[in-house]
Amino acid sequence: MAKKSKVLFVIHSLGGGGAEKILVNIANNLDRERFDVTVMSIVDSGYHRDHLAESVHYKSLFSMPGGSGSKSTPAKTGTSGSLLAGKRKFKNQLATLYYGFWKIAPKRLLYQLAIRESYDIEISFLEGICAKFVSGSWNDQSRKLCWIHVDVVNEGKSHRAFRSLGDERRCYEAYDGLVAVSEGVSESFVRYLGLAPEKMRVIRNPLDTAEIKEGAKELLPLDAEGFGASFTFCSIGRLCEQKAFHRLVRAAGILKSRGYSFTVVILGEGKLEEELSDLIETENLEDTVYLLGFRKNPYAYLARSDAYVCTSVAEGMSTTVSEAIVLGLPVVSTNCAGMSELMAVARGELVDDDPVSIADGMARIMDSARPGSAEDLHRVEDFFDFDASMSLIECELLGEAGH
């Protein structure tokens, strides 16, 4: 039997985000005859730790208070375990200190202290802090890859881990390969850093459509708000600047003023929860827009919605939009990275990023809603071919030519 390749994935945390979910899909489904898989989080936190398969090794660099660095230590009930949940003022202060640390952090020393084993393949599964950490590897024999999940130009956060643009460019140039999750992400990344396009690969995220459809069968809790009587729009994500839910609240106000009957349900937690609640009250939308918090099974909520709305400033290949498409929902989305590729197989439309344009798109969905066809279903199934994505990822890990 051929020797297994030892693979290390590094991610910031295993909170309830899209990239974290995709990493779990990859780690759990890599061929165990070929790969011995370890997942390491920079900070030991997150709901998705419990979803790693028993065969996946888990470790962390920093422990959260009360954490044990173990998959068996669950996130607090009803939360994602995301580091971005909580009050805005505290989170902003903490983020400033934290990114300040990473700007000056001795990456080689940190890596040497944290990684005592030798791996054949070392992967940063996020840009920014994770990319900087893995670029400090002392192992000259390993294949080093970095996944890019977001349009870094418009996201504006990952840069904060670096002292300068030159520092950031040198970090990514240290990798043997860079994997973007969409063409839009790849183009933006190459243009921003001035990298050689041939260094980039585009590999679509592996989406477990069977799991999504199975989760959709679960009944909603009896106290679930925002469902039933009228047309329901759903949106899912962290309550943070990048997701720009204030646009959706204001669009809902515009749509309601036009006489439309509908509800908007937003699933997620984050530092802007209080601000969004205040905005909902200011716009007199308490009976229209509902903040439902983090939900372990968002698919049950998606399946009982009539359409999905994404108002993000930046995405890469939105997991939640992808999940909505799998469940047959029409989508209204701002035109951020990855969306034009997704909309090639979705019903719905791309809109400008102002509340009026978003409201116009929502109105058109309500006015002309049509059921999905068998042809729509086939296009979606072909686009989200899980086995095809996993095959491309395995070839990329091994550096196999011609994939």
C-alpha positions in Angstrom: 0.0 0.0 0.0 1.3 3.5 -0.9 2.3 5.8 1.9 -0.5 8.2 2.9 0.1 11.9 2.5 -0.1 13.8 5.7 -2.2 16.9 5.2 -2.5 19.9 7.6 -5.4 22.4 7.1 -5.2 25.7 9.1 -8.3 27.8 9.6 -8.9 30.7 12.0 -11.7 29.0 14.0 -14.5 26.5 13.3 -17.4 28.8 13.9 -20.6 28.6 11.9 -19.3 30.3 8.7 -19.3 29.2 5.1 -15.6 28.5 4.7 -15.6 26.6 8.0 -18.4 24.4 6.7 -16.6 23.8 3.4 -13.4 22.8 5.3 -15.4 20.2 7.3 -16.8 18.8 4.0 -13.3 18.5 2.5 -11.6 17.1 5.6 -14.3 14.5 6.2 -14.4 13.3 2.6 -10.8 13.2 1.5 -9.8 9.6 0.4 -8.6 7.9 3.6 -6.5 5.5 1.6 -4.4 8.5 0.3 -4.6 11.1 3.0 -4.0 11.4 6.8 -5.8 14.6 7.7 -5.3 17.1 10.5 -7.3 20.3 11.0 -5.8 23.1 13.1 -7.6 26.2 14.2 -5.7 29.4 15.2 -8.2 29.9 18.0 -10.0 26.9 19.5 -13.6 27.9 19.0 -16.6 27.0 16.9 -19.7 25.0 16.3 -18.1 22.9 13.5 -15.5 21.2 15.7 -18.1 18.7 16.5 -18.8 17.9 12.8 -15.2 16.7 12.0 -15.1 13.0 11.4 -13.4 10.8 14.1 -10.6 10.1 11.6 -9.7 13.8 11.4 -7.1 14.9 13.9 -7.8 18.3 15.5 -5.5 20.8 17.3 -5.4 24.5 18.0 -2.8 27.2 18.5 -4.7 29.4 21.1 -7.4 28.2 23.5 -10.4 30.2 24.4 -11.2 30.6 28.1 -12.9 27.3 29.2 -11.9 25.5 26.0 -9.9 22.2 26.0 -8.6 22.2 22.5 -10.8 19.1 21.8 -13.5 18.4 19.3 -15.5 17.1 22.2 -15.8 20.6 23.7 -19.0 22.0 22.1 -19.7 25.6 21.4 -22.3 27.2 23.7 -25.8 26.0 22.9 -27.6 28.3 20.4 -24.4 30.0 19.2 -22.1 29.4 16.3 -18.9 29.7 18.4 -17.9 32.5 16.0 -15.3 35.0 17.3 -17.4 37.7 15.6 -20.4 37.3 17.9 -20.9 39.8 20.7 -21.1 43.5 21.3 -19.6 45.8 18.6 -17.5 48.1 20.8 -15.7 45.2 22.6 -15.2 43.3 19.3 -13.7 46.3 17.5 -11.2 46.9 20.4 -10.3 43.3 20.5 -9.9 43.1 16.7 -7.5 46.1 16.7 -5.3 44.5 19.3 -5.4 41.1 17.7 -4.5 42.3 14.2 -1.8 44.4 15.7 -0.3 41.3 17.2 -0.3 39.5 13.9 1.3 42.4 12.1 4.4 42.0 14.2 4.1 38.3 15.1 7.2 36.2 14.5 5.5 33.7 12.2 8.3 31.2 12.0 8.7 31.0 15.8 4.9 30.6 16.2 4.8 27.9 13.6 7.8 26.1 15.2 6.1 26.2 18.6 2.7 25.0 17.3 3.7 22.4 14.7 5.9 19.7 16.0 5.0 17.1 13.3 6.1 17.1 9.7 3.4 17.2 7.0 3.6 16.5 3.3 1.0 19.1 2.4 0.4 22.3 4.4 -2.7 24.4 3.6 -4.0 27.7 4.8 -7.7 27.5 4.3 -8.2 31.2 4.6 -6.5 34.4 3.5 -5.0 36.8 6.0 -3.9 35.5 9.4 -4.0 31.8 8.4 -2.0 32.5 5.3 0.7 34.4 7.3 0.9 31.6 9.8 1.4 28.8 7.3 3.9 30.9 5.3 6.1 30.7 8.3 6.5 26.9 7.9 10.0 25.6 8.5 9.3 22.6 6.3 11.0 23.1 3.0 9.9 19.7 1.7 6.1 20.2 2.0 3.7 21.4 -0.7 2.1 24.6 0.5 -1.3 25.8 -0.7 -3.6 28.7 0.2 -7.3 28.9 -0.3 -8.8 32.3 -1.1 -12.5 32.5 -0.2 -13.3 36.1 -0.6 -12.8 39.2 -2.8 -10.0 40.6 -0.7 -10.3 44.1 -2.2 -13.8 44.7 -1.1 -13.7 42.6 2.1 -10.9 44.8 3.5 -10.1 42.8 6.6 -7.4 40.2 5.7 -4.9 43.0 4.8 -4.8 44.0 8.5 -2.5 41.0 9.3 0.3 42.5 7.2 2.6 45.5 7.6 2.4 46.5 4.0 1.2 45.4 0.5 4.7 44.1 -0.1 4.6 42.0 3.1 1.3 40.6 1.9 2.5 39.8 -1.6 5.6 38.0 -0.2 3.4 35.9 2.0 1.3 34.6 -0.9 4.4 34.2 -3.2 5.8 31.7 -0.7 3.0 29.2 -1.6 3.3 26.6 -4.3 -0.3 27.2 -5.3 -3.2 29.5 -4.6 -6.8 28.2 -4.9 -9.6 30.6 -5.5 -13.2 29.5 -5.0 -14.5 31.5 -8.0 -13.3 33.2 -11.1 -14.2 36.6 -9.5 -12.1 35.9 -6.5 -9.2 34.8 -8.6 -9.3 37.9 -10.9 -9.5 40.3 -7.9 -6.7 38.6 -6.0 -4.3 38.6 -9.0 -5.1 42.2 -9.9 -4.7 43.4 -6.3 -1.4 41.7 -5.5 0.1 41.7 -9.0 0.6 38.0 -8.9 1.1 35.7 -12.0 -2.3 34.4 -13.1 -0.8 30.9 -13.6 -0.2 30.7 -9.9 -4.0 30.6 -9.3 -6.4 27.7 -9.6 -10.2 28.0 -9.4 -11.9 25.1 -7.7 -15.5 25.3 -6.7 -16.4 24.6 -3.1 -17.7 21.0 -2.6 -21.3 21.3 -1.4 -23.0 18.4 0.3 -26.3 18.6 -1.4 -27.7 15.4 0.1 -27.1 16.9 3.6 -28.8 20.1 2.7 -31.9 18.3 1.3 -32.0 16.1 4.4 -31.8 19.0 6.8 -34.6 20.8 4.9 -37.0 18.0 6.0 -36.7 19.0 9.6 -39.7 20.9 11.0 -39.4 24.4 12.2 -39.8 25.2 15.9 -43.4 26.2 16.8 -42.1 29.7 17.9 -40.3 30.4 14.6 -41.1 34.0 13.7 -41.7 35.4 10.2 -43.2 32.3 8.5 -46.6 31.4 7.3 -49.0 34.1 6.3 -47.1 36.0 3.6 -44.2 35.8 1.2 -41.0 35.1 3.2 -37.5 36.3 2.2 -34.6 34.6 4.0 -31.0 35.8 4.5 -28.2 34.1 6.5 -24.8 35.3 7.7 -22.8 37.0 10.4 -24.2 40.3 11.5 -21.2 42.3 10.5 -20.2 45.0 8.0 -19.3 42.6 5.2 -22.8 41.1 5.0 -24.4 44.6 5.0 -27.8 43.6 6.4 -28.7 47.3 7.0 -29.2 47.4 3.2 -31.8 44.6 3.5 -33.6 46.3 6.4 -33.9 49.5 4.5 -34.9 47.7 1.3 -37.7 46.0 3.4 -38.9 49.4 4.5 -39.1 50.6 0.9 -40.9 47.5 -0.2 -43.4 47.8 2.6 -44.1 51.4 1.8 -45.1 50.2 -1.7 -47.8 48.1 -0.2 -46.2 44.7 -0.4 -47.1 42.0 2.2 -44.0 40.0 3.1 -41.6 39.1 5.9 -37.8 39.0 6.1 -36.0 36.5 8.4 -32.3 36.9 9.1 -30.4 34.0 10.6 -27.1 34.7 12.2 -25.3 36.4 15.1 -22.7 39.1 15.3 -21.5 42.4 16.7 -24.1 44.5 14.7 -27.2 42.8 16.2 -28.0 45.7 18.5 -27.6 48.3 15.6 -29.8 46.2 13.3 -32.5 45.8 16.0 -32.5 49.6 16.5 -32.8 50.1 12.7 -35.7 47.7 12.5 -37.5 49.7 15.2 -36.6 53.0 13.6 -38.1 51.8 10.3 -41.2 50.4 12.1 -40.5 46.9 10.8 -40.9 44.9 14.0 -43.7 42.9 12.3 -41.8 42.5 9.0 -38.1 41.9 9.7 -37.1 39.2 12.3 -33.6 38.5 13.6 -33.7 34.9 14.5 -30.1 34.4 15.7 -27.8 31.5 14.9 -29.6 28.3 13.9 -27.8 24.9 13.8 -30.0 23.7 10.9 -30.6 26.7 8.6 -31.9 24.4 5.8 -35.3 24.0 7.5 -35.7 27.8 7.4 -34.5 28.0 3.9 -36.8 25.3 2.7 -39.8 27.2 4.1 -38.9 30.5 2.6 -40.0 31.8 -0.8 -36.8 33.6 -1.9 -33.3 34.3 -0.7 -31.6 37.8 -0.5 -27.8 38.5 -0.3 -26.8 42.1 0.3 -23.1 41.5 0.9 -20.3 43.9 0.2 -17.9 41.0 -0.6 -18.2 37.3 -1.0 -16.3 34.6 -2.8 -18.6 31.8 -3.7 -21.4 32.3 -1.1 -22.2 29.1 0.7 -25.6 30.3 1.8 -26.6 31.5 -1.7 -25.4 28.1 -3.0 -27.6 26.3 -0.4 -30.6 28.4 -1.3 -30.1 27.5 -5.0 -29.9 23.8 -4.1 -33.2 24.1 -2.4 -34.8 25.7 -5.4 -35.2 29.3 -4.1 -35.0 32.3 -6.4 -32.2 34.7 -5.4 -31.8 38.4 -5.3 -28.1 39.4 -4.7 -25.7 42.3 -5.0 -23.1 41.7 -7.7 -20.2 40.6 -5.5 -17.5 38.0 -6.4 -18.9 34.6 -7.4 -22.5 35.7 -7.8 -22.5 35.9 -11.6 -21.2 32.3 -11.7 -23.9 31.2 -9.2 -26.7 33.1 -11.1 -25.9 31.1 -14.2 -27.7 28.2 -12.6 -30.1 30.2 -10.3 -33.5 31.8 -10.8 -33.4 35.4 -9.8 -31.2 38.4 -10.5 -28.2 40.5 -9.6 -28.9 44.1 -8.4 -27.0 47.2 -7.4 -25.9 47.6 -3.8 -28.3 50.3 -2.7 -31.5 49.7 -0.8 -33.8 50.9 -3.7 -32.3 48.5 -6.2 -32.5 45.6 -3.7 -36.1 46.5 -3.0 -36.8 46.6 -6.8 -35.3 43.1 -7.1 -37.3 41.7 -4.3 -40.5 43.2 -5.8 -39.8 41.6 -9.2 -39.3 38.2 -7.5 -42.7 38.6 -5.7 -44.4 39.8 -8.9 -43.1 37.1 -11.2 -42.3 34.1 -9.0 -42.4 30.9 -10.9 -41.7 27.3 -9.8 -38.4 25.7 -10.7 -38.4 23.3 -13.7 -36.7 19.9 -14.2 -34.2 21.7 -16.4 -33.3 24.0 -13.5 -32.8 21.1 -11.2 -30.4 19.3 -13.6 -28.3 22.5 -14.1 -28.0 22.9 -10.3 -27.0 19.3 -9.8 -24.4 19.5 -12.5 -23.0 22.7 -11.1 -22.7 21.4 -7.5 -21.2 18.1 -8.4 -19.6 17.1 -5.0 -17.5 14.2 -6.3 -16.1 16.3 -9.2 -15.0 19.1 -6.8 -13.4 16.6 -4.4 -11.5 15.0 -7.2 -10.1 18.3 -8.3 -9.1 19.1 -4.7 -7.3 15.8 -4.2 -5.4 16.3 -7.4 -4.4 19.8 -6.3 -3.2 18.6 -2.9 -1.0 16.1 -4.6 0.2 18.5 -7.3 -0.9 16.1 -10.0 -0.6 17.5 -13.5 -3.5 17.6 -16.0 -6.3 18.0 -13.5 
